[in-house]
Amino acid sequence: STDLSALYGDEFDQSPFQLHHVLGRSAKHNKVSIGHEFILPVPFDLHDVSSNHSENVTHRKKAFIKRFGNQRDLFNDLFAIMRAQGYTVPSIDIYNAIMDTSA
């Protein structure tokens, strides 16, 4: 588990998570491959297919977005946090392609 409160609030602070490929692993946008980079850590209850949470992104994407914002903005927040903490982040071309999606 990890601190997901920056993205999902204190309710999910130490929640175990799964990796969510927002547009799928093979996604491309404007001929740029983004599928393996456009990934969010999503709390188990909000992602797993077996979860019946009312805001599960897999089953109820509109409810998820209504509460947490669109996935592109969550990625932007995650990107900024990771960059500030010294993690390797996707290239600016991939970042820009992701930010240009409607996700």
Steps between C-alpha positions, in 0.01 A plus 500: 500500500603860459381852566228559243340785695646763265293355216200343674470658845568373851245219469745316272824606676651153556284305259649219295483598134499362148650657190233638268592538133268791427458442126641146488855371468519548124351851488640761263409866465611702196727207406676512839490179705362594842344176625792390715542847652139618545465299820349592834531327835135448594387370839389136477135581585491761221650274230471126554237324289374316810433824690148636512608848618264768367796694353697209350670631184468163326121477542387859566745736329267800507453471878878464544565813291226695677671442836871497413519703179598384156777247465722734297503747791573222751794398279619862490495515881681165527760611242572819698530310831730236350719756323532705822605186689768415244331207328547434131196628314389463137657723235345839427371369165313218674380734775369749242322221306333381823396855591347535152264204552141541614544237775 
